[in-house]
Amino acid sequence: MRDVGLDVRVDREGDPGRLPTTTQLAVYRIVQESLTNAWKHGQPGAPVHASLTYRPDTVEITVVNRRADDGTRGPGTGHGLVGMRERATMTGGTMTAGPRGDDFTVAVRMPAVPASGQMPRDRITSTQQERTTR
């Protein structure tokens, strides 16, 4: 997104390395869509602040951008927010999105291990690994 001129500022806390692939993918796609929305609908030239917090049991994503002050909507189908909410919900998490003063905020909180029960890569025991390879 920086290549198209979006001033993205990212704060990260914690280690995402132990997250299951499904959670990593959900985080990636939610951030990607949030930045796309900021680019399409946000105030041109204003910075976008993305915060990713990885805790042992949860992942929190917050993306905040200044809303365009001309009141016009950028191109889009409106499915981006729906898709982000579905991704958060499928992991057992929650999402809120909407105006907060002059800004637009996307806030997601999801379990580090999704509701589907997929285990982080380094938590699979040798016994579990043997069962899945038979």
DSSP file with accessible surface (Angstrom, degrees, kcal/mol):
  #  RESIDUE AA STRUCTURE BP1 BP2  ACC     N-H-->O    O-->H-N    N-H-->O    O-->H-N    TCO  KAPPA ALPHA  PHI   PSI    X-CA   Y-CA   Z-CA
    1    1 A M    > >       0   0   76      0, 0.0     5,-2.0     0, 0.0     3,-0.8   0.000 360.0 360.0 360.0 -28.6    0.0    0.0    0.0
    2    2 A R  G > 5 +     0   0  156      1,-0.2     3,-1.7     3,-0.2     0, 0.0   0.849 360.0  62.8 -62.9 -32.7    3.0    2.3    0.5
    3    3 A D  G 3 5S+     0   0  168      1,-0.3    -1,-0.2     2,-0.1     0, 0.0   0.756 102.2  49.6 -64.1 -25.1    3.8    1.8   -3.2
    4    4 A V  G < 5S-     0   0   81     -3,-0.8    -1,-0.3     2,-0.1    -2,-0.2   0.323 130.6 -93.5 -96.0   7.2    0.4    3.5   -4.1
    5    5 A G  T < 5S+     0   0   61     -3,-1.7     2,-0.4     1,-0.3    -3,-0.2   0.510  74.5 145.3 101.6   5.7    1.1    6.4   -1.8
    6    6 A L      < -     0   0   18     -5,-2.0     2,-1.3     1,-0.1    -1,-0.3  -0.653  46.5-137.8 -80.5 128.0   -0.6    5.4    1.5
    7    7 A D        -     0   0   60     39,-0.4    41,-3.2    -2,-0.4     2,-0.5  -0.719  31.4-176.4 -86.4  92.7    1.3    6.6    4.5
    8    8 A V  E     -a   48   0A  10     -2,-1.3     2,-0.5    39,-0.2    41,-0.2  -0.823  13.2-170.8 -99.8 129.4    1.1    3.5    6.7
    9    9 A R  E     -a   49   0A 117     39,-3.0    41,-3.0    -2,-0.5     2,-0.5  -0.983  10.5-165.1-120.5 121.3    2.5    3.5   10.2
   10   10 A V  E     -a   50   0A  43     -2,-0.5     2,-0.5    39,-0.2    41,-0.2  -0.915  11.6-170.1-116.5 130.7    2.6    0.1   11.9
   11   11 A D  E     -a   51   0A 108     39,-2.6    41,-2.8    -2,-0.5     2,-0.4  -0.978  11.7-170.8-113.6 130.1    3.0   -0.8   15.6
   12   12 A R  E     -a   52   0A 176     -2,-0.5     2,-0.4    39,-0.2    41,-0.2  -0.967   7.9-178.9-122.7 140.3    3.6   -4.4   16.5
   13   13 A E  E     +a   53   0A 115     39,-2.4    41,-3.5    -2,-0.4     2,-0.1  -0.998  52.4   7.3-136.6 130.3    3.7   -5.9   20.0
   14   14 A G  S    S-     0   0   53     -2,-0.4    41,-0.1    39,-0.2    38,-0.0  -0.313  89.5 -64.9  94.2-178.3    4.3   -9.6   20.7
   15   15 A D    >   -     0   0  114     39,-0.3     3,-0.6     1,-0.1     4,-0.0  -0.934  30.7-174.7-117.4 116.3    5.3  -12.5   18.5
   16   16 A P  G >   +     0   0   46      0, 0.0     3,-1.9     0, 0.0    -1,-0.1   0.541  63.6  98.2 -83.3  -3.4    3.0  -13.8   15.7
   17   17 A G  G 3  S+     0   0   45      1,-0.3     7,-0.0     7,-0.0    -2,-0.0   0.723  79.8  50.1 -60.9 -24.9    5.3  -16.7   14.9
   18   18 A R  G <  S+     0   0  116     -3,-0.6    -1,-0.3   102,-0.1   104,-0.2   0.438  83.2 116.3 -95.7   2.5    3.4  -19.3   16.9
   19   19 A L  S <  S-     0   0   11     -3,-1.9   102,-0.2   101,-0.1    94,-0.1  -0.419  73.0-107.5 -71.4 144.5    0.0  -18.5   15.5
   20   20 A P     >  -     0   0    1      0, 0.0     4,-2.4     0, 0.0     3,-0.5  -0.303  32.5-109.1 -62.9 156.2   -1.8  -21.2   13.5
   21   21 A T  H  > S+     0   0   72      1,-0.2     4,-2.7     2,-0.2     5,-0.2   0.868 117.5  57.1 -56.9 -39.9   -1.8  -20.6    9.7
   22   22 A T  H  > S+     0   0   62      1,-0.2     4,-2.0     2,-0.2    -1,-0.2   0.898 109.2  45.3 -62.9 -38.3   -5.6  -19.9    9.8
   23   23 A T  H  > S+     0   0    0     -3,-0.5     4,-2.7     2,-0.2     5,-0.2   0.921 111.8  52.0 -70.7 -42.3   -5.1  -17.1   12.3
   24   24 A Q  H  X S+     0   0   66     -4,-2.4     4,-2.5     1,-0.2    -2,-0.2   0.920 111.1  48.0 -58.5 -43.3   -2.1  -15.7   10.4
   25   25 A L  H  X S+     0   0   94     -4,-2.7     4,-2.7     2,-0.2     5,-0.2   0.911 110.5  50.8 -65.5 -42.1   -4.2  -15.6    7.2
   26   26 A A  H  X S+     0   0    6     -4,-2.0     4,-2.4    -5,-0.2     5,-0.2   0.932 111.7  48.0 -61.4 -44.4   -7.2  -13.9    8.9
   27   27 A V  H  X S+     0   0    9     -4,-2.7     4,-2.6     2,-0.2     5,-0.3   0.952 112.5  49.2 -60.1 -48.9   -4.9  -11.2   10.4
   28   28 A Y  H  X S+     0   0  141     -4,-2.5     4,-2.8    -5,-0.2    -2,-0.2   0.939 113.8  44.4 -56.7 -50.2   -3.2  -10.6    7.0
   29   29 A R  H  X S+     0   0   78     -4,-2.7     4,-2.5     2,-0.2    -1,-0.2   0.873 112.6  51.3 -68.6 -35.3   -6.5  -10.3    5.1
   30   30 A I  H  X S+     0   0    0     -4,-2.4     4,-2.5    -5,-0.2    -1,-0.2   0.942 113.8  44.0 -67.0 -44.4   -8.1   -8.1    7.7
   31   31 A V  H  X S+     0   0   25     -4,-2.6     4,-2.6    -5,-0.2     5,-0.2   0.941 113.5  52.0 -64.3 -43.9   -5.2   -5.7    7.7
   32   32 A Q  H  X S+     0   0   65     -4,-2.8     4,-2.2    -5,-0.3    -2,-0.2   0.934 113.0  43.5 -57.9 -47.5   -5.0   -5.8    3.9
   33   33 A E  H  X S+     0   0   40     -4,-2.5     4,-2.6     2,-0.2    -1,-0.2   0.891 111.6  54.2 -68.4 -37.7   -8.7   -5.0    3.5
   34   34 A S  H  X S+     0   0    3     -4,-2.5     4,-2.2    -5,-0.2    -1,-0.2   0.917 110.8  46.1 -61.7 -42.8   -8.5   -2.2    6.2
   35   35 A L  H  X S+     0   0   19     -4,-2.6     4,-2.4     2,-0.2    -2,-0.2   0.888 110.6  53.0 -68.4 -37.0   -5.7   -0.6    4.4
   36   36 A T  H  X S+     0   0   31     -4,-2.2     4,-2.6    -5,-0.2     5,-0.2   0.931 110.0  48.3 -62.1 -43.2   -7.5   -0.9    1.1
   37   37 A N  H  X S+     0   0   20     -4,-2.6     4,-3.0     1,-0.2     5,-0.4   0.904 110.1  51.7 -63.6 -40.4  -10.5    0.8    2.6
   38   38 A A  H  X S+     0   0    4     -4,-2.2     4,-1.9     1,-0.2    -1,-0.2   0.909 112.0  47.0 -62.2 -39.9   -8.3    3.6    4.1
   39   39 A W  H  < S+     0   0  129     -4,-2.4    -2,-0.2     1,-0.2    -1,-0.2   0.921 118.9  39.7 -67.6 -43.2   -6.8    4.2    0.6
   40   40 A K  H  < S+     0   0   72     -4,-2.6    -2,-0.2    -5,-0.2    -1,-0.2   0.866 133.2  19.4 -73.9 -39.0  -10.2    4.2   -1.1
   41   41 A H  H  < S+     0   0   54     -4,-3.0    27,-1.4    -5,-0.2    -3,-0.2   0.508 102.7  94.1-114.9  -9.4  -12.2    6.1    1.4
   42   42 A G  B  < S-E   67   0B   9     -4,-1.9    25,-0.3    -5,-0.4    61,-0.1  -0.290  86.7 -80.4 -86.2 172.3   -9.8    8.0    3.6
   43   43 A Q    >   -     0   0   69     23,-2.7     3,-1.8     4,-0.1    23,-0.2  -0.560  54.9-112.0 -70.6 121.9   -8.4   11.5    3.4
   44   44 A P  T 3  S+     0   0  118      0, 0.0    -1,-0.1     0, 0.0   -38,-0.1  -0.283  98.0  13.6 -57.8 135.5   -5.6   11.5    0.8
   45   45 A G  T 3  S+     0   0   72      1,-0.3    -2,-0.1   -40,-0.2   -40,-0.0   0.225  94.2 123.5  85.7 -15.3   -2.2   12.1    2.4
   46   46 A A    <   -     0   0   20     -3,-1.8   -39,-0.4    20,-0.1    -1,-0.3  -0.568  67.2-108.3 -78.7 141.6   -3.3   11.5    5.9
   47   47 A P        -     0   0   41      0, 0.0    19,-0.6     0, 0.0     2,-0.5  -0.327  22.2-141.6 -68.9 152.5   -1.4    8.7    7.8
   48   48 A V  E     -aB   8  65A   3    -41,-3.2   -39,-3.0    17,-0.1     2,-0.6  -0.967  12.2-150.7-113.0 128.6   -3.0    5.4    8.5
   49   49 A H  E     -aB   9  64A  86     15,-2.8    15,-2.8    -2,-0.5     2,-0.5  -0.906  13.4-175.3-105.9 120.2   -2.2    3.8   11.9
   50   50 A A  E     -aB  10  63A   2    -41,-3.0   -39,-2.6    -2,-0.6     2,-0.4  -0.961   2.5-169.7-115.2 131.5   -2.2    0.0   12.2
   51   51 A S  E     -aB  11  62A  39     11,-3.1    11,-2.3    -2,-0.5     2,-0.5  -0.987   3.5-173.6-124.0 127.2   -1.6   -1.7   15.5
   52   52 A L  E     -aB  12  61A  11    -41,-2.8   -39,-2.4    -2,-0.4     2,-0.5  -0.983   3.4-175.0-122.3 118.4   -1.1   -5.4   15.8
   53   53 A T  E     -aB  13  60A  12      7,-2.7     7,-2.6    -2,-0.5     2,-0.6  -0.967   5.0-165.9-119.0 118.6   -0.9   -6.9   19.3
   54   54 A Y  E     + B   0  59A  30    -41,-3.5   -39,-0.3    -2,-0.5     5,-0.2  -0.921  13.7 171.5-106.7 115.2   -0.1  -10.6   19.7
   55   55 A R        -     0   0  100      3,-3.1    57,-0.0    -2,-0.6    -2,-0.0  -0.747  48.8-100.6-113.2 166.8   -0.8  -12.1   23.1
   56   56 A P  S    S+     0   0  115      0, 0.0     3,-0.1     0, 0.0    -1,-0.0   0.859 121.1  21.7 -56.7 -32.8   -0.6  -15.7   24.1
   57   57 A D  S    S+     0   0  103      1,-0.1    55,-2.1    55,-0.1    56,-0.4   0.598 125.5  34.7-113.2 -12.8   -4.4  -16.1   23.9
   58   58 A T  E     - C   0 111A  12     53,-0.3    -3,-3.1    54,-0.1     2,-0.4  -0.954  53.2-148.8-141.6 160.6   -5.6  -13.2   21.6
   59   59 A V  E     -BC  54 110A   1     51,-2.8    51,-2.5    -2,-0.3     2,-0.4  -0.996  17.8-164.3-125.1 132.5   -4.7  -11.1   18.6
   60   60 A E  E     -BC  53 109A  47     -7,-2.6    -7,-2.7    -2,-0.4     2,-0.4  -0.976   4.6-172.9-121.5 133.6   -5.9   -7.5   18.4
   61   61 A I  E     +BC  52 108A   1     47,-2.6    47,-3.1    -2,-0.4     2,-0.4  -0.991   4.9 176.8-123.9 130.0   -5.9   -5.5   15.2
   62   62 A T  E     -BC  51 107A  45    -11,-2.3   -11,-3.1    -2,-0.4     2,-0.4  -0.994   2.9-179.0-133.7 127.4   -6.7   -1.8   15.1
   63   63 A V  E     -BC  50 106A   1     43,-2.4    43,-2.6    -2,-0.4     2,-0.4  -0.994   6.9-177.6-127.1 122.7   -6.5    0.3   11.9
   64   64 A V  E     +BC  49 105A  32    -15,-2.8   -15,-2.8    -2,-0.4     2,-0.3  -0.982   6.1 167.2-125.2 129.3   -7.3    4.0   12.1
   65   65 A N  E     -BC  48 104A  12     39,-2.2    39,-3.1    -2,-0.4     2,-0.3  -0.969  39.9-103.0-136.9 155.1   -7.5    6.5    9.2
   66   66 A R  E     - C   0 103A  91    -19,-0.6   -23,-2.7    -2,-0.3    37,-0.3  -0.595  41.4-122.3 -74.0 132.3   -8.7   10.0    8.8
   67   67 A R  B     -E   42   0B  99     35,-2.8   -25,-0.2    -2,-0.3     2,-0.1  -0.483  32.2 -96.8 -74.5 148.5  -12.0   10.0    6.9
   68   68 A A    >   -     0   0   25    -27,-1.4     3,-0.7     4,-0.2    -1,-0.1  -0.424  29.4-145.5 -62.4 136.1  -12.2   12.0    3.7
   69   69 A D  T 3  S+     0   0  136      1,-0.2    -1,-0.1    -2,-0.1    -2,-0.0   0.498  87.0  73.5 -88.1   0.0  -13.7   15.4    4.5
   70   70 A D  T 3  S-     0   0  102      2,-0.1    -1,-0.2     1,-0.0     3,-0.1   0.524  97.8-127.0 -91.7  -3.7  -15.6   15.8    1.2
   71   71 A G    <   +     0   0   72     -3,-0.7     2,-0.2     1,-0.2    -2,-0.1   0.484  64.5 131.0  77.4   0.6  -18.2   13.3    2.1
   72   72 A T        -     0   0   91    -31,-0.0     2,-0.4     1,-0.0    -1,-0.2  -0.578  53.2-130.4 -88.3 152.2  -17.8   11.3   -1.1
   73   73 A R        -     0   0  180     -2,-0.2   -32,-0.1    -3,-0.1     3,-0.1  -0.803  18.9-130.7 -97.7 142.6  -17.4    7.5   -1.1
   74   74 A G        -     0   0   20     -2,-0.4   -33,-0.1     1,-0.2   -34,-0.1  -0.192  44.7 -68.0 -78.9 177.7  -14.6    5.9   -3.0
   75   75 A P  S    S+     0   0  102      0, 0.0     2,-0.2     0, 0.0    -1,-0.2  -0.360  79.3 110.6 -66.7 146.8  -15.1    3.0   -5.4
   76   76 A G        -     0   0   42     -3,-0.1    -3,-0.0     1,-0.1   -39,-0.0  -0.799  64.7-120.0 160.1 163.2  -16.1   -0.2   -3.9
   77   77 A T        -     0   0  111     -2,-0.2    -1,-0.1     0, 0.0     0, 0.0   0.518  49.4-117.1-100.5 -12.0  -18.9   -2.8   -3.4
   78   78 A G  S  > S+     0   0   46      1,-0.0     4,-0.6     4,-0.0     3,-0.2   0.506  86.6 111.0  87.1   3.2  -19.2   -2.6    0.3
   79   79 A H  H  >  +     0   0  128      1,-0.2     4,-2.7     2,-0.1     5,-0.2   0.620  54.2  80.7 -86.2 -12.7  -18.2   -6.2    0.8
   80   80 A G  H  > S+     0   0   15      2,-0.2     4,-2.3     1,-0.2     5,-0.2   0.936  94.8  43.5 -60.8 -47.7  -14.9   -5.4    2.4
   81   81 A L  H  > S+     0   0   56      2,-0.2     4,-2.5     1,-0.2    -1,-0.2   0.900 113.6  52.5 -65.9 -37.9  -16.3   -4.8    5.9
   82   82 A V  H  X S+     0   0   72     -4,-0.6     4,-2.5     1,-0.2    -2,-0.2   0.937 110.0  48.6 -62.7 -44.9  -18.5   -7.8    5.6
   83   83 A G  H  X S+     0   0   23     -4,-2.7     4,-2.3     1,-0.2    -2,-0.2   0.901 110.9  50.0 -63.3 -40.3  -15.6  -10.0    4.7
   84   84 A M  H  X S+     0   0    2     -4,-2.3     4,-2.4     2,-0.2    -1,-0.2   0.930 111.2  49.0 -63.6 -43.6  -13.5   -8.8    7.6
   85   85 A R  H  X S+     0   0  103     -4,-2.5     4,-2.8     1,-0.2     5,-0.2   0.914 110.3  51.3 -63.3 -40.9  -16.3   -9.4   10.0
   86   86 A E  H  X S+     0   0  118     -4,-2.5     4,-2.7     2,-0.2    -1,-0.2   0.918 110.0  49.4 -62.7 -42.8  -16.8  -12.9    8.6
   87   87 A R  H  X S+     0   0   76     -4,-2.3     4,-1.1     2,-0.2     6,-0.2   0.927 113.3  46.3 -62.2 -44.8  -13.1  -13.7    9.0
   88   88 A A  H ><>S+     0   0    0     -4,-2.4     5,-2.9     1,-0.2     3,-0.6   0.941 114.6  47.5 -62.9 -45.1  -13.0  -12.4   12.6
   89   89 A T  H ><5S+     0   0   85     -4,-2.8     3,-1.7     1,-0.2    -2,-0.2   0.892 105.2  58.9 -66.0 -38.3  -16.2  -14.3   13.5
   90   90 A M  H 3<5S+     0   0  142     -4,-2.7    26,-0.2     1,-0.3    -1,-0.2   0.793 106.3  49.1 -64.7 -24.5  -15.0  -17.6   11.9
   91   91 A T  T <<5S-     0   0    9     -4,-1.1    24,-1.1    -3,-0.6    -1,-0.3   0.523 126.4-101.4 -87.3  -6.8  -12.0  -17.6   14.3
   92   92 A G  T < 5S+     0   0   47     -3,-1.7    -3,-0.2    -4,-0.4    -2,-0.1   0.554  85.7 119.9  96.2  11.9  -14.3  -16.9   17.3
   93   93 A G      < -     0   0   10     -5,-2.9     2,-0.3    -6,-0.2    17,-0.3  -0.232  54.8-124.5-101.0-171.1  -13.5  -13.2   17.4
   94   94 A T  E     -D  109   0A  92     15,-2.9    15,-2.2    -2,-0.1     2,-0.3  -0.916  14.9-163.1-134.0 158.8  -15.3   -9.9   17.1
   95   95 A M  E     -D  108   0A  12     -2,-0.3     2,-0.4    13,-0.2    13,-0.2  -0.998   5.3-173.2-144.5 139.4  -15.0   -6.8   14.9
   96   96 A T  E     +D  107   0A  75     11,-2.5    11,-2.9    -2,-0.3     2,-0.3  -0.969  11.4 174.6-124.5 148.3  -16.3   -3.3   15.1
   97   97 A A  E     +D  106   0A  32     -2,-0.4     9,-0.2     9,-0.2    -2,-0.0  -0.972  22.6  91.1-152.7 137.6  -15.9   -0.7   12.3
   98   98 A G  E     -D  105   0A  16      7,-1.8     7,-2.5    -2,-0.3     2,-0.1  -0.916  68.2 -40.5 161.3 177.8  -17.1    2.8   11.9
   99   99 A P  E     -D  104   0A  82      0, 0.0     2,-0.3     0, 0.0     5,-0.3  -0.369  37.1-177.3 -67.7 142.0  -16.6    6.5   12.3
  100  100 A R  E >   -D  103   0A 141      3,-2.9     3,-2.0     1,-0.1     2,-0.2  -0.850  66.7 -57.7-136.6  97.0  -15.0    7.8   15.5
  101  101 A G  T 3  S-     0   0   60     -2,-0.3    -1,-0.1     1,-0.3     0, 0.0  -0.473 121.2 -16.1  65.0-128.1  -15.0   11.6   15.3
  102  102 A D  T 3  S+     0   0  106     -2,-0.2   -35,-2.8    -3,-0.1    -1,-0.3   0.463 128.4  76.9 -85.0  -2.4  -13.0   12.5   12.2
  103  103 A D  E <   -CD  66 100A  44     -3,-2.0    -3,-2.9   -37,-0.3     2,-0.4  -0.619  69.9-137.1-106.3 165.5  -11.5    9.0   11.9
  104  104 A F  E     -CD  65  99A  44    -39,-3.1   -39,-2.2    -5,-0.3     2,-0.4  -0.993  26.9-164.6-118.7 130.5  -12.6    5.6   10.7
  105  105 A T  E     -CD  64  98A   6     -7,-2.5    -7,-1.8    -2,-0.4     2,-0.5  -0.961  17.0-167.7-124.9 132.6  -11.6    2.7   12.9
  106  106 A V  E     -CD  63  97A   4    -43,-2.6   -43,-2.4    -2,-0.4     2,-0.4  -0.980  15.8-177.8-110.7 125.4  -11.5   -1.0   12.4
  107  107 A A  E     +CD  62  96A  22    -11,-2.9   -11,-2.5    -2,-0.5     2,-0.4  -0.989   2.1 178.2-130.2 123.3  -11.0   -3.0   15.6
  108  108 A V  E     -CD  61  95A   5    -47,-3.1   -47,-2.6    -2,-0.4     2,-0.4  -0.972   9.7-177.3-127.0 138.0  -10.7   -6.8   15.7
  109  109 A R  E     +CD  60  94A 127    -15,-2.2   -15,-2.9    -2,-0.4   -49,-0.2  -0.993  16.7 163.2-132.8 125.0  -10.1   -9.1   18.6
  110  110 A M  E     -C   59   0A   2    -51,-2.5   -51,-2.8    -2,-0.4   -18,-0.1  -0.972  41.9 -95.9-139.5 155.0   -9.7  -12.8   17.9
  111  111 A P  E     -C   58   0A  37      0, 0.0   -53,-0.3     0, 0.0   -18,-0.1  -0.407  28.8-129.0 -66.9 146.7   -8.4  -15.8   19.8
  112  112 A A  S    S+     0   0    7    -55,-2.1   -89,-0.2     1,-0.2   -54,-0.1   0.868 105.7  46.4 -63.3 -36.5   -4.9  -16.8   18.9
  113  113 A V  S    S-     0   0   42    -56,-0.4    -1,-0.2   -94,-0.1     6,-0.1  -0.945 101.6-123.8-106.0 117.7   -6.1  -20.3   18.3
  114  114 A P    >   -     0   0    7      0, 0.0     3,-2.4     0, 0.0   -22,-0.2  -0.109  21.3-106.5 -63.0 160.5   -9.3  -20.2   16.2
  115  115 A A  T 3  S+     0   0   77    -24,-1.1   -24,-0.1     1,-0.3   -23,-0.1   0.728 114.7  74.7 -57.9 -21.6  -12.6  -21.7   17.3
  116  116 A S  T 3  S-     0   0   93    -26,-0.2    -1,-0.3     1,-0.1   -25,-0.1   0.663 108.5-121.5 -67.7 -15.9  -11.9  -24.5   14.7
  117  117 A G    <   +     0   0   45     -3,-2.4    -2,-0.1     1,-0.3     2,-0.1   0.533  51.6 162.1  89.8   6.1   -9.4  -25.9   17.1
  118  118 A Q        -     0   0   66     -4,-0.1    -1,-0.3     1,-0.1    -2,-0.1  -0.414  34.5-133.2 -61.9 130.5   -6.4  -25.7   14.8
  119  119 A M        -     0   0   76     -2,-0.1     5,-0.1     1,-0.1    -1,-0.1  -0.606  20.8-100.0 -87.1 145.4   -3.3  -26.0   17.0
  120  120 A P    >   -     0   0    4      0, 0.0     3,-2.0     0, 0.0     4,-0.3  -0.305  41.3-108.6 -56.7 150.0   -0.3  -23.7   16.6
  121  121 A R  G >  S+     0   0  137      1,-0.3     3,-0.9  -102,-0.2  -103,-0.1   0.830 115.1  48.3 -55.1 -40.1    2.5  -25.4   14.7
  122  122 A D  G 3  S+     0   0   95      1,-0.2    -1,-0.3  -104,-0.2  -104,-0.0   0.455 100.4  67.2 -86.8   4.8    4.9  -25.9   17.7
  123  123 A R  G <  S+     0   0   98     -3,-2.0     2,-0.6  -105,-0.1    -1,-0.2   0.413  70.3 107.9-101.4   0.5    2.2  -27.4   20.0
  124  124 A I    <   -     0   0   73     -3,-0.9     2,-0.1    -4,-0.3    -3,-0.0  -0.697  63.7-142.7 -80.9 123.2    1.6  -30.6   18.0
  125  125 A T     >  -     0   0   73     -2,-0.6     4,-2.5     1,-0.1     5,-0.2  -0.379  23.7-108.7 -79.9 164.2    3.1  -33.5   19.9
  126  126 A S  H  > S+     0   0   85      1,-0.2     4,-2.4     2,-0.2     5,-0.2   0.865 120.7  54.9 -62.1 -33.6    4.8  -36.4   18.2
  127  127 A T  H  > S+     0   0   77      2,-0.2     4,-1.9     1,-0.2    -1,-0.2   0.935 109.5  46.1 -65.3 -44.1    1.8  -38.6   19.1
  128  128 A Q  H  > S+     0   0   68      1,-0.2     4,-1.8     2,-0.2    -2,-0.2   0.906 111.8  52.2 -64.3 -39.8   -0.6  -36.2   17.4
  129  129 A Q  H  X S+     0   0   93     -4,-2.5     4,-1.3     1,-0.2    -2,-0.2   0.917 107.7  51.5 -63.3 -42.1    1.7  -35.9   14.4
  130  130 A E  H  X S+     0   0  102     -4,-2.4     4,-0.6     1,-0.2     3,-0.3   0.906 108.8  51.6 -61.9 -40.8    1.9  -39.8   14.1
  131  131 A R  H >< S+     0   0  147     -4,-1.9     3,-0.5     1,-0.2    -1,-0.2   0.875 109.8  48.6 -65.0 -37.1   -1.9  -40.0   14.1
  132  132 A T  H 3< S+     0   0  104     -4,-1.8    -1,-0.2     1,-0.2    -2,-0.2   0.724 110.2  51.4 -78.7 -18.4   -2.4  -37.4   11.4
  133  133 A T  H 3<        0   0   95     -4,-1.3    -1,-0.2    -3,-0.3    -2,-0.2   0.494 360.0 360.0 -95.6  -4.9    0.2  -39.0    9.1
  134  134 A R    <<        0   0  217     -4,-0.6    -3,-0.0    -3,-0.5    -4,-0.0  -0.347 360.0 360.0 -75.6 360.0   -1.3  -42.5    9.2
